[in-house]
Amino acid sequence: MKTKDLLYDIFEEQLLNDIPNGSEGFNLKQFATKVVREYLRTTSDEKHNVPPSIQDSFEKDLVDEVMEMTRKKIYGHPTPMAFRESLKNKKLK
């Protein structure tokens, strides 16, 4: 589903499709960093650049935001993979 929020769209795409099934030891910070890098790459392709003076803090804030989004999205499931499984099970019913 596409929204007006590019960061959320990238986050959801990665959460639902880019985490291998059976991934033991899911690392939330690595996942969030990957989402943020994709977001920054996409926005820089569209000529939206972050000034170098705030680049690090901007990226850190985005990583923190994606980590929080992940926690809220998968709430009640021990891993993102369990969350995805629950979505598949709901579709089958």
N, C-alpha and C positions, 0 to 999 in steps of 0.2 A: 504494500500500500504506500503510495506516495503522499507526502504531506508537504507543507510549506517549510518544514524544518529539515534542511539537508543533513544536519548532524544526526537527527533521529532516524531518518531514512537509512543512512549508512549503518548506524548502530543496529537497527532492526534487521537489515539485510545480513550483516555479519553474524548476528546472534542466531538467526534462523538457518543460515546456510553455510557459513564459513568455519564453524567449529566442528572438527571431525567427531563423528559418533564414537563413543567409548573413550573420549579424551580424559584420561585420568590426570588428576592434579591440575585442573583448569586454573590458570593464573589470571585473576581479574584485572590486575594492573597491566599485564601484557596485552590482554584483550582490549582494554580501554585505550592503550597507547596505539594499537593497530588501527582502531576506529578513528582516532584523532588524526593520525598520519594520513589516512585515506581522505578524511574531511579536508585537511589542509592542502593536500595535493589537488583535490577537486576544486577547491575555491581558488587556489593559485592559478589553475588552468583557466579560470573565469576572470582572471585579472584582479582578484581581491587579495591583497597582500596585507600582512600584519607588519607594522613597523618593527624593525629589529630590536628596538629598545624595550618592547614589551613582549616579544616573541616567547621567551621562556615562561613567563608568568601566565600568558594566554594559554599556552599548551598545557601547563600544569592545571589550570582552572578547567580546561576542557576534559582532561583525563579524569579529574575528580568528578566532573558532571556525568561523564559516561559511566564511571564506576557506580555512582548513585542511581543512574537510570537502570543499570543492569540489576542492582540489588532490588529495586522496586519491581522491575519487570518479572523477575524469576522468583519473587517472594513466595515462600512456601515449598520451594523445590530445592534440593541440596546442590544441584548443578544445573548449568544451562542445558545440558543434554537431557536431564530429567524434565525440565520445562518443555523442551521440544517434543519429548515423548508424550507428555500430557496433551499437547496441542494435537498431535496425531491421533491420540485416543479419542479426543472430543470430536474430531472430524469423522471418525469411524462410526460413532454412535448415531 
